[in-house]
Amino acid sequence: ALDTGNAKLEVVQCDLGRKNAVAKACEGMDSAIWCATGFSDAASPLNRLKGLFGVAVSPGRSIDILGLGALVSAFFDAPSSAASLGAAGAPRVVMLSSAGVTRPSWDEAKQERLAGAADIPIVRLNPFGILDQKCLAEDNVRKSGVDYCIVRPCGLNDEWPAGRPVLSQGDVAVGRTCRDDVASVLVSVLGEPAASGKTFEFSSVQGYPKPREGYGTTLARMRPDADGPLSVEQLDAEYRLMQQLLPGEVQDATKLEMGRKYEEVDAGEVSREKGAAPSQREKGVAKGVL
């Protein structure tokens, strides 16, 4: 829970679907981290009532589309004083997105070549098209003209210990991370000029400390979005590296089902066949993820 008694923390109620409200909430700010997700009417009284009676609900517009557009507009329209956390040129908007957002749109050949990244539960089921919505929101940020960084963590798991975030590009990372590591990366890139104009994924490796000087050296080596996608050779190299960091012993993410764990794959409790269609159980789990 938030420590509302912290003198450094101010909690502001804001309707993220209203551009004027977002702009007012951002007055006087130099930069922001976008962590909101979901849909505009996902928790409406009507939808909650429908849920009680088992009526299927199709969510409205993604809050990433509605609110994030308003946020980047607020920072694009307002001049910046010196960035509060770092040097000039650091991102003014850091977007928390998700690993996997581009994978539903990969062609069949790419999905087959990179099956360990494409044939995983969240990509196969893509509940309510959430990955497509986040991908569109990312594109909107890139086109906005504001200095940005887009961060795509892998699977969030509250039981996963904090460790060292391993950064990669090309949307081929699969694995786990925890809230502490996500927060660490988001705050670090907010003050890092080398992060501006870049998109990256990360998963966390247990047992290694975080880099003492932050992620600047790693980010400086990364490809700016303006330079276009990685080459096939670069992408395949990133994929092979990140596949080595999969949790568990079986090291095959295609065996996972929605709502199951790598440890269950290791124990032989779940062993999905590569390329198999989602089961009814998986579809049921997917409906409750948002």
ZADO-1210 file (C-alpha; in nm, 4 decimals, padded with zeros to 6 digits):
<atoms>
<atom x="00.0000" y="00.0000" z="00.0000" code="ALA" pos="1"/>
<atom x="00.1071" y="00.3583" z="-00.0603" code="LEU" pos="2"/>
<atom x="00.2518" y="00.5437" z="00.2360" code="ASP" pos="3"/>
<atom x="00.0207" y="00.8455" z="00.2146" code="THR" pos="4"/>
<atom x="00.1961" y="00.9977" z="00.5150" code="GLY" pos="5"/>
<atom x="00.5196" y="01.0376" z="00.3177" code="ASN" pos="6"/>
<atom x="00.5912" y="01.4085" z="00.2772" code="ALA" pos="7"/>
<atom x="00.7434" y="01.3441" z="-00.0672" code="LYS" pos="8"/>
<atom x="00.4272" y="01.1759" z="-00.1949" code="LEU" pos="9"/>
<atom x="00.1210" y="01.3595" z="-00.3225" code="GLU" pos="10"/>
<atom x="-00.1785" y="01.1539" z="-00.4305" code="VAL" pos="11"/>
<atom x="-00.3948" y="01.3215" z="-00.6941" code="VAL" pos="12"/>
<atom x="-00.7264" y="01.1835" z="-00.8159" code="GLN" pos="13"/>
<atom x="-00.7440" y="01.2100" z="-01.1936" code="CYS" pos="14"/>
<atom x="-00.9713" y="01.0814" z="-01.4703" code="ASP" pos="15"/>
<atom x="-00.7156" y="00.9469" z="-01.7181" code="LEU" pos="16"/>
<atom x="-00.9773" y="00.9531" z="-01.9911" code="GLY" pos="17"/>
<atom x="-01.0034" y="01.3337" z="-01.9810" code="ARG" pos="18"/>
<atom x="-00.7233" y="01.5288" z="-02.1480" code="LYS" pos="19"/>
<atom x="-00.7792" y="01.8470" z="-01.9457" code="ASN" pos="20"/>
<atom x="-00.7720" y="01.6544" z="-01.6177" code="ALA" pos="21"/>
<atom x="-00.4447" y="01.4841" z="-01.7107" code="VAL" pos="22"/>
<atom x="-00.2892" y="01.8148" z="-01.8187" code="ALA" pos="23"/>
<atom x="-00.3880" y="01.9766" z="-01.4886" code="LYS" pos="24"/>
<atom x="-00.2433" y="01.6862" z="-01.2881" code="ALA" pos="25"/>
<atom x="00.0876" y="01.7247" z="-01.4765" code="CYS" pos="26"/>
<atom x="00.1256" y="02.0988" z="-01.4174" code="GLU" pos="27"/>
<atom x="00.4732" y="02.1831" z="-01.2901" code="GLY" pos="28"/>
<atom x="00.6158" y="01.8379" z="-01.3644" code="MET" pos="29"/>
<atom x="00.9336" y="01.7782" z="-01.5628" code="ASP" pos="30"/>
<atom x="00.8721" y="01.4100" z="-01.6367" code="SER" pos="31"/>
<atom x="00.6391" y="01.1193" z="-01.5698" code="ALA" pos="32"/>
<atom x="00.6217" y="00.7401" z="-01.5634" code="ILE" pos="33"/>
<atom x="00.3093" y="00.5847" z="-01.7168" code="TRP" pos="34"/>
<atom x="00.2098" y="00.2660" z="-01.5300" code="CYS" pos="35"/>
<atom x="-00.1671" y="00.2561" z="-01.5871" code="ALA" pos="36"/>
<atom x="-00.3292" y="-00.0266" z="-01.7806" code="THR" pos="37"/>
<atom x="-00.6694" y="-00.1773" z="-01.8495" code="GLY" pos="38"/>
<atom x="-00.9791" y="-00.0504" z="-02.0270" code="PHE" pos="39"/>
<atom x="-01.1904" y="00.2597" z="-01.9807" code="SER" pos="40"/>
<atom x="-01.5036" y="00.0774" z="-01.8650" code="ASP" pos="41"/>
<atom x="-01.3574" y="-00.2442" z="-01.7235" code="ALA" pos="42"/>
<atom x="-01.4791" y="-00.1707" z="-01.3688" code="ALA" pos="43"/>
<atom x="-01.8036" y="00.0110" z="-01.4447" code="SER" pos="44"/>
<atom x="-02.1068" y="-00.0793" z="-01.2284" code="PRO" pos="45"/>
<atom x="-02.2866" y="-00.2178" z="-01.5337" code="LEU" pos="46"/>
<atom x="-01.9980" y="-00.4442" z="-01.6258" code="ASN" pos="47"/>
<atom x="-01.9629" y="-00.5668" z="-01.2681" code="ARG" pos="48"/>
<atom x="-02.3346" y="-00.6503" z="-01.2662" code="LEU" pos="49"/>
<atom x="-02.3019" y="-00.8342" z="-01.5977" code="LYS" pos="50"/>
<atom x="-02.0121" y="-01.0314" z="-01.4544" code="GLY" pos="51"/>
<atom x="-02.2267" y="-01.1498" z="-01.1626" code="LEU" pos="52"/>
<atom x="-02.4661" y="-01.3064" z="-01.4109" code="PHE" pos="53"/>
<atom x="-02.1948" y="-01.4531" z="-01.6312" code="GLY" pos="54"/>
<atom x="-02.2570" y="-01.2135" z="-01.9190" code="VAL" pos="55"/>
<atom x="-01.9528" y="-01.1691" z="-02.1417" code="ALA" pos="56"/>
<atom x="-01.8179" y="-00.8133" z="-02.1390" code="VAL" pos="57"/>
<atom x="-01.6224" y="-00.6568" z="-02.4227" code="SER" pos="58"/>
<atom x="-01.4053" y="-00.3837" z="-02.2704" code="PRO" pos="59"/>
<atom x="-01.4102" y="-00.0317" z="-02.4086" code="GLY" pos="60"/>
<atom x="-01.1082" y="00.1656" z="-02.5177" code="ARG" pos="61"/>
<atom x="-00.7679" y="00.0902" z="-02.3705" code="SER" pos="62"/>
<atom x="-00.6608" y="00.3387" z="-02.1046" code="ILE" pos="63"/>
<atom x="-00.3170" y="00.3258" z="-02.2703" code="ASP" pos="64"/>
<atom x="-00.4754" y="00.4884" z="-02.5748" code="ILE" pos="65"/>
<atom x="-00.6972" y="00.7351" z="-02.3888" code="LEU" pos="66"/>
<atom x="-00.4783" y="00.8482" z="-02.1021" code="GLY" pos="67"/>
<atom x="-00.1285" y="00.8087" z="-02.2399" code="LEU" pos="68"/>
<atom x="-00.2146" y="01.0282" z="-02.5374" code="GLY" pos="69"/>
<atom x="-00.3258" y="01.2975" z="-02.2958" code="ALA" pos="70"/>
<atom x="-00.0088" y="01.2577" z="-02.0906" code="LEU" pos="71"/>
<atom x="00.2342" y="01.2955" z="-02.3805" code="VAL" pos="72"/>
<atom x="00.0351" y="01.5950" z="-02.5057" code="SER" pos="73"/>
<atom x="00.0696" y="01.7602" z="-02.1668" code="ALA" pos="74"/>
<atom x="00.4482" y="01.7221" z="-02.1752" code="PHE" pos="75"/>
<atom x="00.4821" y="01.8112" z="-02.5420" code="PHE" pos="76"/>
<atom x="00.2873" y="02.1337" z="-02.4925" code="ASP" pos="77"/>
<atom x="00.4679" y="02.2384" z="-02.1744" code="ALA" pos="78"/>
<atom x="00.8315" y="02.3582" z="-02.1703" code="PRO" pos="79"/>
<atom x="01.0686" y="02.1653" z="-01.9503" code="SER" pos="80"/>
<atom x="01.2940" y="02.3040" z="-01.6835" code="SER" pos="81"/>
<atom x="01.6103" y="02.1027" z="-01.6148" code="ALA" pos="82"/>
<atom x="01.5108" y="01.7390" z="-01.5753" code="ALA" pos="83"/>
<atom x="01.4672" y="01.6744" z="-01.2060" code="SER" pos="84"/>
<atom x="01.6383" y="01.3334" z="-01.2050" code="LEU" pos="85"/>
<atom x="01.9097" y="01.3678" z="-01.4668" code="GLY" pos="86"/>
<atom x="02.0744" y="01.5619" z="-01.7471" code="ALA" pos="87"/>
<atom x="01.9035" y="01.7344" z="-02.0356" code="ALA" pos="88"/>
<atom x="01.7864" y="01.4910" z="-02.3010" code="GLY" pos="89"/>
<atom x="01.6561" y="01.2345" z="-02.0520" code="ALA" pos="90"/>
<atom x="01.3072" y="01.0966" z="-02.1248" code="PRO" pos="91"/>
<atom x="01.0188" y="01.3164" z="-02.0185" code="ARG" pos="92"/>
<atom x="00.7749" y="01.0261" z="-02.0495" code="VAL" pos="93"/>
<atom x="00.8620" y="00.6668" z="-01.9602" code="VAL" pos="94"/>
<atom x="00.5962" y="00.4194" z="-02.0698" code="MET" pos="95"/>
<atom x="00.5544" y="00.0906" z="-01.8895" code="LEU" pos="96"/>
<atom x="00.4417" y="-00.1444" z="-02.1660" code="SER" pos="97"/>
<atom x="00.4803" y="-00.5224" z="-02.1913" code="SER" pos="98"/>
<atom x="00.7035" y="-00.7769" z="-02.3561" code="ALA" pos="99"/>
<atom x="00.5178" y="-00.9487" z="-02.6394" code="GLY" pos="100"/>
<atom x="00.3231" y="-00.6550" z="-02.7798" code="VAL" pos="101"/>
<atom x="00.4489" y="-00.7018" z="-03.1367" code="THR" pos="102"/>
<atom x="00.4338" y="-01.0817" z="-03.1468" code="ARG" pos="103"/>
<atom x="00.0651" y="-01.1288" z="-03.2410" code="PRO" pos="104"/>
<atom x="00.1406" y="-00.9439" z="-03.5663" code="SER" pos="105"/>
<atom x="00.4503" y="-01.1487" z="-03.6589" code="TRP" pos="106"/>
<atom x="00.4121" y="-01.3451" z="-03.9797" code="ASP" pos="107"/>
<atom x="00.3928" y="-01.7257" z="-03.9635" code="GLU" pos="108"/>
<atom x="00.7563" y="-01.7784" z="-04.0579" code="ALA" pos="109"/>
<atom x="00.8808" y="-01.5448" z="-03.7848" code="LYS" pos="110"/>
<atom x="00.6525" y="-01.7031" z="-03.5257" code="GLN" pos="111"/>
<atom x="00.7882" y="-02.0457" z="-03.6158" code="GLU" pos="112"/>
<atom x="01.1529" y="-01.9313" z="-03.6135" code="ARG" pos="113"/>
<atom x="01.1105" y="-01.7602" z="-03.2762" code="LEU" pos="114"/>
<atom x="00.8568" y="-02.0034" z="-03.1299" code="ALA" pos="115"/>
<atom x="00.9972" y="-01.9750" z="-02.7781" code="GLY" pos="116"/>
<atom x="00.8887" y="-01.6098" z="-02.7766" code="ALA" pos="117"/>
<atom x="00.5730" y="-01.6332" z="-02.9921" code="ALA" pos="118"/>
<atom x="00.4099" y="-01.9587" z="-02.8775" code="ASP" pos="119"/>
<atom x="00.3543" y="-01.8525" z="-02.5152" code="ILE" pos="120"/>
<atom x="00.0238" y="-01.8067" z="-02.3290" code="PRO" pos="121"/>
<atom x="-00.0147" y="-01.4284" z="-02.3274" code="ILE" pos="122"/>
<atom x="00.0652" y="-01.4043" z="-02.6993" code="VAL" pos="123"/>
<atom x="-00.1511" y="-01.6999" z="-02.8045" code="ARG" pos="124"/>
<atom x="-00.4555" y="-01.5748" z="-02.6156" code="LEU" pos="125"/>
<atom x="-00.3933" y="-01.1977" z="-02.6209" code="ASN" pos="126"/>
<atom x="-00.6933" y="-01.1267" z="-02.3933" code="PRO" pos="127"/>
<atom x="-00.9227" y="-00.8572" z="-02.5348" code="PHE" pos="128"/>
<atom x="-00.6455" y="-00.7635" z="-02.7778" code="GLY" pos="129"/>
<atom x="-00.4514" y="-00.5972" z="-02.4948" code="ILE" pos="130"/>
<atom x="-00.1126" y="-00.6532" z="-02.6610" code="LEU" pos="131"/>
<atom x="-00.2332" y="-00.4891" z="-02.9818" code="ASP" pos="132"/>
<atom x="-00.3648" y="-00.1934" z="-02.7810" code="GLN" pos="133"/>
<atom x="-00.0332" y="-00.1473" z="-02.6030" code="LYS" pos="134"/>
<atom x="00.1543" y="-00.1734" z="-02.9327" code="CYS" pos="135"/>
<atom x="-00.0650" y="00.1023" z="-03.0775" code="LEU" pos="136"/>
<atom x="-00.0103" y="00.3154" z="-02.7662" code="ALA" pos="137"/>
<atom x="00.3664" y="00.2712" z="-02.8064" code="GLU" pos="138"/>
<atom x="00.3481" y="00.3928" z="-03.1665" code="ASP" pos="139"/>
<atom x="00.1508" y="00.6969" z="-03.0539" code="ASN" pos="140"/>
<atom x="00.4225" y="00.7836" z="-02.8018" code="VAL" pos="141"/>
<atom x="00.6953" y="00.7489" z="-03.0651" code="ARG" pos="142"/>
<atom x="00.5096" y="00.9823" z="-03.3006" code="LYS" pos="143"/>
<atom x="00.4295" y="01.2396" z="-03.0306" code="SER" pos="144"/>
<atom x="00.7548" y="01.4364" z="-03.0498" code="GLY" pos="145"/>
<atom x="00.8184" y="01.4158" z="-02.6753" code="VAL" pos="146"/>
<atom x="01.1400" y="01.2602" z="-02.5405" code="ASP" pos="147"/>
<atom x="01.0392" y="00.9089" z="-02.4324" code="TYR" pos="148"/>
<atom x="01.1533" y="00.5634" z="-02.3328" code="CYS" pos="149"/>
<atom x="00.9377" y="00.2490" z="-02.3610" code="ILE" pos="150"/>
<atom x="01.0034" y="-00.0298" z="-02.1116" code="VAL" pos="151"/>
<atom x="00.8645" y="-00.3803" z="-02.1734" code="ARG" pos="152"/>
<atom x="00.9029" y="-00.6137" z="-01.8737" code="PRO" pos="153"/>
<atom x="00.8472" y="-00.9874" z="-01.9010" code="CYS" pos="154"/>
<atom x="00.6028" y="-01.1785" z="-01.6816" code="GLY" pos="155"/>
<atom x="00.5352" y="-01.0027" z="-01.3514" code="LEU" pos="156"/>
<atom x="00.5521" y="-01.2495" z="-01.0627" code="ASN" pos="157"/>
<atom x="00.5245" y="-01.1356" z="-00.7012" code="ASP" pos="158"/>
<atom x="00.6995" y="-01.4540" z="-00.5833" code="GLU" pos="159"/>
<atom x="01.0061" y="-01.3915" z="-00.8009" code="TRP" pos="160"/>
<atom x="01.2963" y="-01.2472" z="-00.5952" code="PRO" pos="161"/>
<atom x="01.4466" y="-00.9156" z="-00.6964" code="ALA" pos="162"/>
<atom x="01.7624" y="-00.9548" z="-00.9011" code="GLY" pos="163"/>
<atom x="01.9442" y="-00.8062" z="-01.1995" code="ARG" pos="164"/>
<atom x="01.7282" y="-00.6890" z="-01.4889" code="PRO" pos="165"/>
<atom x="01.8757" y="-00.8117" z="-01.8202" code="VAL" pos="166"/>
<atom x="01.7889" y="-00.5717" z="-02.1027" code="LEU" pos="167"/>
<atom x="01.7310" y="-00.6740" z="-02.4639" code="SER" pos="168"/>
<atom x="01.5658" y="-00.5487" z="-02.7835" code="GLN" pos="169"/>
<atom x="01.3565" y="-00.6969" z="-03.0638" code="GLY" pos="170"/>
<atom x="01.0670" y="-00.8160" z="-02.8418" code="ASP" pos="171"/>
<atom x="01.2019" y="-01.1690" z="-02.7984" code="VAL" pos="172"/>
<atom x="01.2516" y="-01.1742" z="-02.4200" code="ALA" pos="173"/>
<atom x="01.0604" y="-01.4336" z="-02.2154" code="VAL" pos="174"/>
<atom x="01.0937" y="-01.4856" z="-01.8424" code="GLY" pos="175"/>
<atom x="01.0040" y="-01.3280" z="-01.5122" code="ARG" pos="176"/>
<atom x="01.0509" y="-01.0134" z="-01.3124" code="THR" pos="177"/>
<atom x="00.9055" y="-00.8603" z="-00.9966" code="CYS" pos="178"/>
<atom x="00.7567" y="-00.5245" z="-00.9009" code="ARG" pos="179"/>
<atom x="01.0732" y="-00.4065" z="-00.7250" code="ASP" pos="180"/>
<atom x="01.2823" y="-00.4636" z="-01.0377" code="ASP" pos="181"/>
<atom x="01.0240" y="-00.2986" z="-01.2622" code="VAL" pos="182"/>
<atom x="01.0182" y="00.0084" z="-01.0375" code="ALA" pos="183"/>
<atom x="01.3993" y="00.0168" z="-01.0278" code="SER" pos="184"/>
<atom x="01.4282" y="00.0160" z="-01.4077" code="VAL" pos="185"/>
<atom x="01.1528" y="00.2736" z="-01.4620" code="LEU" pos="186"/>
<atom x="01.3014" y="00.5232" z="-01.2166" code="VAL" pos="187"/>
<atom x="01.6557" y="00.4675" z="-01.3440" code="SER" pos="188"/>
<atom x="01.5753" y="00.5351" z="-01.7110" code="VAL" pos="189"/>
<atom x="01.3765" y="00.8454" z="-01.6174" code="LEU" pos="190"/>
<atom x="01.7058" y="01.0237" z="-01.5500" code="GLY" pos="191"/>
<atom x="01.9146" y="00.8587" z="-01.8218" code="GLU" pos="192"/>
<atom x="01.9733" y="01.0476" z="-02.1513" code="PRO" pos="193"/>
<atom x="02.0899" y="00.7239" z="-02.3203" code="ALA" pos="194"/>
<atom x="01.7355" y="00.5874" z="-02.2756" code="ALA" pos="195"/>
<atom x="01.5661" y="00.8547" z="-02.4852" code="SER" pos="196"/>
<atom x="01.4015" y="00.7377" z="-02.8049" code="GLY" pos="197"/>
<atom x="01.4539" y="00.3701" z="-02.7246" code="LYS" pos="198"/>
<atom x="01.2397" y="00.0651" z="-02.6583" code="THR" pos="199"/>
<atom x="01.3641" y="-00.2405" z="-02.4712" code="PHE" pos="200"/>
<atom x="01.2490" y="-00.5513" z="-02.2883" code="GLU" pos="201"/>
<atom x="01.3863" y="-00.7093" z="-01.9728" code="PHE" pos="202"/>
<atom x="01.3606" y="-01.0093" z="-01.7450" code="SER" pos="203"/>
<atom x="01.5290" y="-01.0512" z="-01.4067" code="SER" pos="204"/>
<atom x="01.7995" y="-01.2980" z="-01.3055" code="VAL" pos="205"/>
<atom x="01.8177" y="-01.3997" z="-00.9416" code="GLN" pos="206"/>
<atom x="02.1380" y="-01.3821" z="-00.7436" code="GLY" pos="207"/>
<atom x="02.2982" y="-01.0882" z="-00.9238" code="TYR" pos="208"/>
<atom x="02.3011" y="-00.7329" z="-00.7853" code="PRO" pos="209"/>
<atom x="02.1733" y="-00.4415" z="-00.9891" code="LYS" pos="210"/>
<atom x="02.4432" y="-00.2375" z="-01.1645" code="PRO" pos="211"/>
<atom x="02.5793" y="00.0232" z="-00.9239" code="ARG" pos="212"/>
<atom x="02.5963" y="00.2963" z="-01.1884" code="GLU" pos="213"/>
<atom x="02.2569" y="00.2221" z="-01.3392" code="GLY" pos="214"/>
<atom x="02.1779" y="00.1119" z="-01.6938" code="TYR" pos="215"/>
<atom x="02.3430" y="00.3925" z="-01.8903" code="GLY" pos="216"/>
<atom x="02.6253" y="00.1815" z="-02.0350" code="THR" pos="217"/>
<atom x="02.3849" y="-00.0881" z="-02.1555" code="THR" pos="218"/>
<atom x="02.1351" y="00.1645" z="-02.2904" code="LEU" pos="219"/>
<atom x="02.4063" y="00.3513" z="-02.4803" code="ALA" pos="220"/>
<atom x="02.4735" y="00.0354" z="-02.6827" code="ARG" pos="221"/>
<atom x="02.1071" y="-00.0107" z="-02.7713" code="MET" pos="222"/>
<atom x="01.9472" y="00.0801" z="-03.1020" code="ARG" pos="223"/>
<atom x="01.7311" y="00.3954" z="-03.1162" code="PRO" pos="224"/>
<atom x="01.3810" y="00.3377" z="-03.2496" code="ASP" pos="225"/>
<atom x="01.4460" y="00.5926" z="-03.5254" code="ALA" pos="226"/>
<atom x="01.7089" y="00.3581" z="-03.6736" code="ASP" pos="227"/>
<atom x="01.4482" y="00.0916" z="-03.7455" code="GLY" pos="228"/>
<atom x="01.4245" y="-00.2721" z="-03.6340" code="PRO" pos="229"/>
<atom x="01.7140" y="-00.5060" z="-03.5671" code="LEU" pos="230"/>
<atom x="01.8472" y="-00.7123" z="-03.8562" code="SER" pos="231"/>
<atom x="01.7433" y="-01.0775" z="-03.8731" code="VAL" pos="232"/>
<atom x="02.0900" y="-01.1780" z="-03.7540" code="GLU" pos="233"/>
<atom x="02.0789" y="-00.9390" z="-03.4582" code="GLN" pos="234"/>
<atom x="01.7273" y="-01.0484" z="-03.3673" code="LEU" pos="235"/>
<atom x="01.8174" y="-01.4171" z="-03.3743" code="ASP" pos="236"/>
<atom x="02.1207" y="-01.3505" z="-03.1548" code="ALA" pos="237"/>
<atom x="01.9069" y="-01.1659" z="-02.8984" code="GLU" pos="238"/>
<atom x="01.6545" y="-01.4520" z="-02.9060" code="TYR" pos="239"/>
<atom x="01.9131" y="-01.7246" z="-02.8496" code="ARG" pos="240"/>
<atom x="02.0644" y="-01.5319" z="-02.5594" code="LEU" pos="241"/>
<atom x="01.7334" y="-01.4606" z="-02.3857" code="MET" pos="242"/>
<atom x="01.6151" y="-01.8215" z="-02.4242" code="GLN" pos="243"/>
<atom x="01.9060" y="-01.9253" z="-02.2005" code="GLN" pos="244"/>
<atom x="01.7605" y="-01.7119" z="-01.9198" code="LEU" pos="245"/>
<atom x="01.4226" y="-01.8891" z="-01.9067" code="LEU" pos="246"/>
<atom x="01.3192" y="-01.9920" z="-01.5542" code="PRO" pos="247"/>
<atom x="01.3083" y="-02.3605" z="-01.4693" code="GLY" pos="248"/>
<atom x="01.4960" y="-02.6629" z="-01.5965" code="GLU" pos="249"/>
<atom x="01.2991" y="-02.7687" z="-01.9054" code="VAL" pos="250"/>
<atom x="01.3747" y="-02.4353" z="-02.0738" code="GLN" pos="251"/>
<atom x="01.0786" y="-02.4500" z="-02.3135" code="ASP" pos="252"/>
<atom x="00.8192" y="-02.1733" z="-02.2835" code="ALA" pos="253"/>
<atom x="00.5972" y="-02.3333" z="-02.5515" code="THR" pos="254"/>
<atom x="00.4975" y="-02.6000" z="-02.2961" code="LYS" pos="255"/>
<atom x="00.3384" y="-02.3400" z="-02.0683" code="LEU" pos="256"/>
<atom x="-00.0366" y="-02.2911" z="-02.0411" code="GLU" pos="257"/>
<atom x="-00.2092" y="-01.9726" z="-01.9255" code="MET" pos="258"/>
<atom x="-00.2056" y="-01.9601" z="-01.5461" code="GLY" pos="259"/>
<atom x="00.0601" y="-02.2313" z="-01.5089" code="ARG" pos="260"/>
<atom x="00.4225" y="-02.1997" z="-01.3943" code="LYS" pos="261"/>
<atom x="00.7617" y="-02.3071" z="-01.5234" code="TYR" pos="262"/>
<atom x="00.7989" y="-02.5158" z="-01.2075" code="GLU" pos="263"/>
<atom x="00.4868" y="-02.7124" z="-01.3047" code="GLU" pos="264"/>
<atom x="00.6431" y="-02.7826" z="-01.6437" code="VAL" pos="265"/>
<atom x="00.9587" y="-02.9057" z="-01.4675" code="ASP" pos="266"/>
<atom x="00.7470" y="-03.1353" z="-01.2461" code="ALA" pos="267"/>
<atom x="00.5618" y="-03.2801" z="-01.5455" code="GLY" pos="268"/>
<atom x="00.2302" y="-03.1384" z="-01.4227" code="GLU" pos="269"/>
<atom x="00.1747" y="-02.9541" z="-01.7482" code="VAL" pos="270"/>
<atom x="00.3194" y="-03.0287" z="-02.0902" code="SER" pos="271"/>
<atom x="00.1410" y="-02.8529" z="-02.3714" code="ARG" pos="272"/>
<atom x="00.2277" y="-02.9551" z="-02.7261" code="GLU" pos="273"/>
<atom x="00.3964" y="-02.6858" z="-02.9322" code="LYS" pos="274"/>
<atom x="00.1420" y="-02.5151" z="-03.1599" code="GLY" pos="275"/>
<atom x="-00.1634" y="-02.6568" z="-02.9790" code="ALA" pos="276"/>
<atom x="-00.4762" y="-02.4429" z="-02.9706" code="ALA" pos="277"/>
<atom x="-00.5683" y="-02.2809" z="-02.6363" code="PRO" pos="278"/>
<atom x="-00.7729" y="-02.5091" z="-02.4116" code="SER" pos="279"/>
<atom x="-01.1073" y="-02.4081" z="-02.2619" code="GLN" pos="280"/>
<atom x="-00.9384" y="-02.3775" z="-01.9230" code="ARG" pos="281"/>
<atom x="-00.6853" y="-02.1329" z="-02.0691" code="GLU" pos="282"/>
<atom x="-00.9591" y="-01.9275" z="-02.2309" code="LYS" pos="283"/>
<atom x="-01.1394" y="-01.9055" z="-01.8990" code="GLY" pos="284"/>
<atom x="-00.8240" y="-01.7893" z="-01.7217" code="VAL" pos="285"/>
<atom x="-00.7559" y="-01.5331" z="-01.9947" code="ALA" pos="286"/>
<atom x="-01.0966" y="-01.3689" z="-01.9421" code="LYS" pos="287"/>
<atom x="-01.0007" y="-01.2835" z="-01.5861" code="GLY" pos="288"/>
<atom x="-00.6563" y="-01.1341" z="-01.6420" code="VAL" pos="289"/>
<atom x="-00.7792" y="-00.7740" z="-01.6852" code="LEU" pos="290"/>
</atoms>
